């Protein structure tokens, strides 16, 4: 779930604000959600920012795959 710099500003939600899920780069485990885009460039290599919509779409697809739906 790598977020490339150009992805950081895309996928606005209904209220026009973006949020990102900060995930552990090694495990993919979600650590926190943020709406502060200034945090993204400050992340250490251990963490990655994934747009919330993409994170949730990927999570839902994984759940569906694992449950056979």
C-alpha positions in Angstrom: 0.0 0.0 0.0 2.5 2.6 -1.1 1.2 6.1 -1.4 3.1 8.0 -4.1 3.4 11.8 -3.7 0.9 12.5 -6.5 -1.7 10.3 -4.6 -1.5 12.4 -1.5 -3.9 15.0 -2.8 -6.5 12.9 -4.6 -9.7 11.2 -3.7 -11.6 13.9 -1.7 -14.5 12.6 0.4 -18.0 14.0 0.5 -17.1 17.0 2.7 -14.2 17.9 0.5 -11.5 16.9 3.0 -8.9 14.3 2.4 -7.7 11.9 5.1 -4.9 9.4 5.1 -4.3 6.2 6.9 -0.8 5.9 8.3 0.3 2.3 8.1 3.3 0.4 9.2 5.3 -0.2 6.0 6.4 -3.7 7.1 3.1 -5.1 8.3 0.5 -3.0 6.6 -1.1 -2.4 10.0 -3.0 0.8 10.3 -1.5 3.1 13.0 -3.7 6.2 12.7 -5.8 8.4 10.5 -4.9 12.1 9.8 -6.4 15.0 7.9 -3.1 17.0 8.1 -1.3 16.8 4.8 1.7 18.5 6.3 2.5 15.3 8.2 2.9 13.1 5.0 6.4 14.4 4.0 7.6 14.0 7.6 6.8 10.3 7.9 9.8 8.0 8.5 10.5 5.1 6.2 8.8 2.8 8.7 5.4 4.4 7.9 3.5 5.1 4.7 0.5 7.3 4.0 -2.4 5.8 2.1 -5.4 7.8 1.0 -8.3 6.7 3.3 -10.5 5.8 0.4 -7.9 3.6 -1.2 -7.0 1.9 2.1 -10.7 1.1 2.8 -11.3 -0.2 -0.8 -8.2 -2.5 -0.5 -9.3 -3.6 3.0 -12.8 -4.4 1.8 -11.5 -6.3 -1.2 -9.2 -8.4 1.1 -12.1 -9.2 3.4 -14.3 -10.2 0.5 -11.5 -12.4 -0.9 -10.9 -14.1 2.5 -14.6 -14.7 3.1 -15.3 -16.0 -0.4 -17.9 -13.3 -1.2 
